[in-house]
Amino acid sequence: MNSINELSKIADAVGLTDVVVSDYSIMSGIPCFKGTRVPVKILYDFIDRNYTVAYFLDQFPTVTAQQVKDVLYISQSVTSNVS
């Protein structure tokens, strides 16, 4: 199984499907914020580079603050359950 399929299954399992979509016709299946062509990975790239969420939202106005909040909340929940 490739990583995109694995991410889709995880998204379904943790409730991300209202916030993230992985559709081959949109960015070749790369998980994107729903209703946009903005890959979720870009948010984490910005965070890794110490940019603020506000800066990310300024750069990608099609992504809402609520979408970012939901993605970060769910990813925190998933990672805290792993340890």
C-alpha positions as MATLAB code, in Angstrom:
seq = 'MNSINELSKIADAVGLTDVVVSDYSIMSGIPCFKGTRVPVKILYDFIDRNYTVAYFLDQFPTVTAQQVKDVLYISQSVTSNVS';
ca = [
       0.000    0.000    0.000;
       1.386    3.453   -0.837;
       1.603    6.287    1.665;
      -1.235    8.305    0.090;
      -3.641    5.394    0.569;
      -2.411    4.943    4.121;
      -2.981    8.635    4.852;
      -6.501    8.417    3.417;
      -7.332    5.490    5.670;
      -5.949    7.315    8.697;
      -7.927   10.436    7.768;
     -11.126    8.384    7.609;
     -10.379    6.714   10.929;
      -9.672    9.887   12.895;
     -12.352   12.121   11.399;
     -10.243   14.225    9.059;
     -12.439   13.632    6.011;
     -14.456   16.776    6.760;
     -11.237   18.801    6.673;
      -8.853   16.900    4.377;
      -9.487   15.265    1.026;
      -7.314   12.839   -0.883;
      -8.654   12.564   -4.418;
      -6.536   11.464   -7.356;
      -8.168   14.144   -9.539;
      -6.969   16.823   -7.091;
      -3.182   17.101   -6.800;
      -2.763   13.429   -7.775;
      -4.235   12.244   -4.481;
      -1.971   14.234   -2.172;
      -3.991   15.035    0.983;
      -5.229   18.632    0.678;
      -7.383   20.903    2.763;
     -10.959   20.224    1.642;
     -12.174   22.687   -0.999;
      -8.620   23.741   -1.903;
      -5.571   22.535   -3.778;
      -3.336   23.225   -0.768;
      -1.525   20.123    0.487;
      -1.700   19.627    4.254;
       2.038   18.919    4.256;
       2.681   22.583    3.438;
       1.204   23.571    6.818;
       3.708   21.323    8.576;
       6.523   22.636    6.366;
       5.641   26.185    7.454;
       5.524   25.156   11.110;
       8.883   23.366   10.784;
      10.332   26.619    9.450;
       8.923   28.541   12.445;
       6.305   30.435   10.457;
       3.090   31.264   12.267;
      -0.317   29.872   11.413;
      -1.381   33.450   10.643;
       1.399   33.701    8.048;
       0.354   30.358    6.541;
      -3.259   31.562    6.301;
      -2.113   34.812    4.653;
      -0.226   32.800    2.045;
      -3.117   30.373    1.432;
      -6.373   32.340    1.807;
      -8.482   29.402    0.578;
      -7.615   27.515    3.785;
      -9.640   28.543    6.829;
      -8.370   28.970   10.359;
     -10.872   26.316   11.467;
      -9.413   23.802    8.989;
      -5.921   24.414   10.359;
      -7.183   24.154   13.933;
      -8.945   20.863   13.163;
      -5.920   19.341   11.422;
      -3.575   20.312   14.249;
      -6.003   19.107   16.921;
      -6.509   15.742   15.259;
      -2.811   15.245   14.549;
      -2.026   16.089   18.182;
      -4.642   13.584   19.323;
      -3.261   10.880   17.042;
       0.354   11.424   18.056;
      -0.434   11.574   21.766;
      -2.192    8.205   21.507;
       0.848    6.608   19.868;
       3.199    6.996   22.822;
];
